[in-house]
Amino acid sequence: MSLDGRELRLQRLMGDGHAVIIAIDHGLFDGPITGMEDLPATAAKINPVVDAVLLAPGMIRHCGSIFAGTKRPLAVTRLNWNTVYCFHLAYTGAKSVYSYDPVEALREGMDIALVSLTLQTGDEQRDAHNVEVFSKLTNTCHALGIPVIGEYFPTGHAQMTPEQLHADVLIGSRVVAELGADAIKTFHTSDFAAVTSTCPVPVLGLGAEKLPTQRDALRLAQREVEAGAGGVVFGRNAIQVSDPAAFQAALCEVVKNGRSADDVCRDRRLD
């Protein structure tokens, strides 16, 4: 049986079974942040060995250089907007809304969609609304032959204990899979293997907050893959470094080739 477009795009993303995605969509919620003030310049420094770049739909046209080469990353495009990410605005509701039509994003150059879901917002109707947004966008993308990475992002994750974060991510990730996501992006937890083993689709571990050293970030990626992750999605940790392309090459060695973070740091002389 031949593969359809959705399966082909997902197969290309996952490649040998482990994907490396670089996230530069932070401006959608934070405005310009360190290392991403000039987003086209940031994109131009991304190492084309990575599998994909996550960015807002309105920025694909401005960052075309990274997607123009023969060996180019895929464009992963975020389609909904959620107040849970706007830390500097101190929102508390974690409400998701439609922000970009999948057909228009496809015209802009989207290869794969990312749709986020947040639950346990403290309001049952808001939770149901968030599920509705997730489901409608996912169904529309699938009808267009576009795979969806479902991002599960817990409400108030920074205030959670490790046990609370794990319990939330364990349930939320499975819900995202049950709603039809082709892959999942979420936080590394204290028992990440339980998350990856109970989802029938690849689970991609976040880099999350900026870690003190590149070695710390690579060790996190190693732990995620060893716990069964299908890859990683790193933003600040892959961009806010002295040589982003060099770090991203090192990240691919750890995630895709199974090398230890310490060995890669030694060979590449990373901190």
C-alpha positions as CSV (number, residue, x, y, z in Angstrom):
1,M,0.0,0.0,0.0
2,S,1.5,3.4,-1.0
3,L,2.0,6.1,1.5
4,D,-0.2,9.2,1.4
5,G,1.2,12.8,1.7
6,R,0.7,12.9,5.4
7,E,2.6,9.7,6.0
8,L,5.4,10.8,3.7
9,R,5.9,14.1,5.5
10,L,5.9,12.4,8.9
11,Q,8.4,9.8,7.6
12,R,10.6,12.5,6.3
13,L,10.5,14.2,9.7
14,M,11.3,11.1,11.7
15,G,13.9,9.8,9.2
16,D,15.9,7.2,11.1
17,G,13.5,7.3,14.0
18,H,14.7,10.4,15.9
19,A,13.9,14.0,14.9
20,V,15.7,17.2,15.8
21,I,13.5,20.3,15.6
22,I,14.8,23.8,16.3
23,A,12.1,26.1,17.7
24,I,12.2,29.8,16.8
25,D,8.5,30.7,17.4
26,H,9.0,32.5,20.7
27,G,8.1,35.9,19.2
28,L,4.5,34.8,18.8
29,F,4.2,35.1,22.6
30,D,7.3,36.9,23.9
31,G,8.1,39.3,21.2
32,P,11.8,39.6,20.4
33,I,14.0,37.6,22.8
34,T,17.8,37.2,23.0
35,G,19.1,35.5,19.9
36,M,15.9,36.0,18.0
37,E,15.6,39.7,17.6
38,D,16.3,39.5,13.9
39,L,14.5,36.3,13.1
40,P,15.6,35.9,9.4
41,A,19.3,36.3,10.6
42,T,18.6,33.7,13.3
43,A,17.1,31.3,10.8
44,A,20.0,31.7,8.5
45,K,22.3,30.4,11.2
46,I,20.4,27.2,11.7
47,N,22.3,24.1,10.7
48,P,20.6,22.4,7.8
49,V,21.4,19.0,9.3
50,V,18.4,19.4,11.6
51,D,15.1,17.9,10.5
52,A,12.8,20.8,11.0
53,V,12.3,24.4,12.2
54,L,9.3,25.4,14.3
55,L,8.1,28.9,13.6
56,A,5.0,31.1,13.4
57,P,3.1,31.0,10.0
58,G,3.7,34.7,9.5
59,M,7.5,34.3,9.6
60,I,8.0,31.6,7.0
61,R,8.2,34.1,4.2
62,H,10.8,36.1,6.1
63,C,13.0,33.1,6.9
64,G,12.9,31.5,3.5
65,S,16.7,31.1,3.2
66,I,16.7,28.1,5.6
67,F,14.0,26.3,3.6
68,A,15.5,27.0,0.1
69,G,18.4,24.6,0.0
70,T,18.3,21.1,-1.5
71,K,19.0,19.6,2.0
72,R,16.4,21.7,3.8
73,P,14.6,21.4,7.1
74,L,10.9,21.0,7.1
75,A,8.8,24.0,8.2
76,V,6.7,23.1,11.3
77,T,4.1,25.8,11.8
78,R,2.2,26.7,15.0
79,L,-1.5,27.1,14.2
80,N,-3.2,28.1,17.5
81,W,-2.4,30.8,20.1
82,N,-2.6,30.0,23.8
83,T,-2.4,32.4,26.7
84,V,-0.5,29.7,28.7
85,Y,2.8,30.8,26.9
86,C,2.5,34.5,27.7
87,F,4.4,34.4,31.0
88,H,5.2,38.2,30.9
89,L,1.5,39.1,30.6
90,A,0.6,37.1,33.7
91,Y,-2.4,35.4,32.2
92,T,-3.9,32.6,34.3
93,G,-6.6,31.2,32.1
94,A,-4.6,29.1,29.5
95,K,-7.2,29.7,26.8
96,S,-6.5,28.5,23.2
97,V,-7.8,30.2,20.1
98,Y,-7.5,29.7,16.4
99,S,-4.7,31.9,15.0
100,Y,-4.0,30.7,11.5
101,D,-6.0,28.8,9.0
102,P,-4.3,25.6,7.9
103,V,-5.0,26.3,4.2
104,E,-3.3,29.6,4.4
105,A,-0.4,28.2,6.4
106,L,0.0,25.5,3.7
107,R,0.1,28.3,1.1
108,E,2.8,30.0,3.1
109,G,5.0,26.9,3.0
110,M,4.0,24.8,6.0
111,D,5.1,21.2,5.8
112,I,3.9,20.0,9.3
113,A,1.5,21.6,11.7
114,L,1.9,22.1,15.4
115,V,-1.3,22.4,17.5
116,S,-1.1,22.8,21.3
117,L,-3.4,21.6,24.0
118,T,-3.7,22.7,27.6
119,L,-5.9,21.1,30.2
120,Q,-6.6,21.5,33.9
121,T,-7.0,25.2,33.4
122,G,-9.4,25.5,36.4
123,D,-12.4,25.9,34.2
124,E,-14.2,22.9,32.7
125,Q,-15.7,24.9,29.8
126,R,-12.3,26.3,28.9
127,D,-10.7,22.9,28.9
128,A,-13.5,21.7,26.6
129,H,-13.0,24.7,24.3
130,N,-9.2,24.0,24.1
131,V,-10.0,20.4,23.1
132,E,-12.4,21.7,20.4
133,V,-9.7,24.0,19.0
134,F,-7.2,21.2,19.0
135,S,-9.6,18.7,17.3
136,K,-10.9,21.0,14.6
137,L,-7.4,22.2,13.6
138,T,-6.1,18.6,13.6
139,N,-9.0,17.3,11.5
140,T,-8.5,20.1,9.0
141,C,-4.8,19.4,8.7
142,H,-5.4,15.7,8.2
143,A,-7.9,16.4,5.5
144,L,-5.2,18.4,3.7
145,G,-2.6,15.6,4.1
146,I,-0.7,17.5,6.8
147,P,0.6,15.7,9.9
148,V,0.1,17.3,13.2
149,I,2.6,17.5,16.1
150,G,0.4,17.9,19.2
151,E,2.0,19.9,22.0
152,Y,0.8,19.2,25.5
153,F,1.7,22.1,27.8
154,P,0.6,21.9,31.4
155,T,-1.0,24.9,33.1
156,G,1.3,26.4,35.8
157,H,4.1,24.0,35.1
158,A,6.7,26.2,36.8
159,Q,4.8,25.9,40.1
160,M,4.4,22.1,39.9
161,T,6.3,19.5,41.9
162,P,8.1,16.9,39.7
163,E,5.4,14.4,40.6
164,Q,2.6,16.8,39.7
165,L,4.3,17.7,36.4
166,H,4.7,14.0,35.5
167,A,1.1,13.1,36.3
168,D,-0.2,16.0,34.2
169,V,2.0,15.3,31.2
170,L,1.3,11.5,31.4
171,I,-2.5,12.1,31.1
172,G,-2.3,15.1,28.7
173,S,0.1,13.4,26.3
174,R,-2.2,10.4,26.0
175,V,-5.2,12.7,25.4
176,V,-3.3,14.4,22.6
177,A,-2.5,11.1,21.0
178,E,-6.2,9.9,21.4
179,L,-7.3,13.1,19.6
180,G,-5.3,12.2,16.6
181,A,-1.8,13.8,16.8
182,D,0.8,12.2,14.7
183,A,3.6,13.1,17.2
184,I,3.7,14.8,20.6
185,K,5.9,17.6,21.9
186,T,6.0,17.9,25.7
187,F,8.1,18.3,28.8
188,H,10.6,15.8,30.1
189,T,9.4,14.4,33.4
190,S,10.7,12.4,36.3
191,D,9.4,9.2,34.6
192,F,9.5,10.1,31.0
193,A,9.6,6.5,29.9
194,A,6.1,6.1,31.2
195,V,5.0,9.0,28.9
196,T,6.7,7.6,25.8
197,S,5.7,4.0,26.4
198,T,2.0,4.8,26.8
199,C,1.6,6.9,23.6
200,P,1.4,5.1,20.2
201,V,3.1,8.0,18.4
202,P,6.6,9.5,18.7
203,V,7.0,11.8,21.8
204,L,9.4,14.7,21.3
205,G,11.1,16.1,24.5
206,L,11.3,19.8,25.1
207,G,14.5,21.7,25.9
208,A,12.3,24.2,27.9
209,E,14.1,26.9,29.9
210,K,17.7,27.8,29.0
211,L,20.1,25.6,30.8
212,P,23.4,26.8,32.3
213,T,25.7,25.0,29.8
214,Q,25.6,23.3,26.4
215,R,26.7,20.1,28.1
216,D,23.6,20.3,30.4
217,A,21.3,20.7,27.3
218,L,22.9,17.8,25.5
219,R,22.6,15.7,28.7
220,L,18.9,16.5,28.8
221,A,18.5,15.4,25.2
222,Q,20.4,12.2,26.0
223,R,18.1,11.4,28.9
224,E,15.0,12.1,26.8
225,V,16.1,9.7,24.0
226,E,17.2,7.1,26.5
227,A,13.7,7.2,28.0
228,G,12.2,6.5,24.6
229,A,11.7,9.9,23.0
230,G,11.4,10.0,19.3
231,G,13.5,13.2,19.2
232,V,13.7,16.7,20.7
233,V,12.4,20.2,20.2
234,F,15.0,22.7,21.4
235,G,14.7,26.5,21.2
236,R,16.7,28.7,23.6
237,N,19.2,26.0,24.3
238,A,19.9,25.6,20.6
239,I,19.9,29.3,19.7
240,Q,21.2,31.3,22.7
241,V,24.7,29.8,22.4
242,S,27.9,31.2,20.9
243,D,27.8,29.0,17.9
244,P,24.2,27.7,17.2
245,A,25.2,25.6,14.1
246,A,27.9,23.8,16.1
247,F,25.6,23.1,19.0
248,Q,22.8,21.8,16.6
249,A,25.3,19.5,15.0
250,A,26.2,18.2,18.4
251,L,22.5,17.8,19.3
252,C,22.0,15.7,16.2
253,E,24.9,13.4,17.2
254,V,23.3,12.8,20.6
255,V,19.7,12.4,19.4
256,K,20.2,10.7,16.0
257,N,23.5,8.8,16.4
258,G,23.1,7.8,20.1
259,R,26.4,9.3,21.2
260,S,26.8,10.4,24.8
261,A,26.6,14.1,25.6
262,D,30.0,14.0,27.4
263,D,31.7,12.4,24.5
264,V,30.3,14.9,22.0
265,C,31.2,17.8,24.3
266,R,34.8,16.5,24.5
267,D,35.2,15.9,20.8
268,R,33.6,19.3,19.9
269,R,35.1,21.2,22.8
270,L,31.7,22.5,24.0
271,D,31.2,23.7,27.6
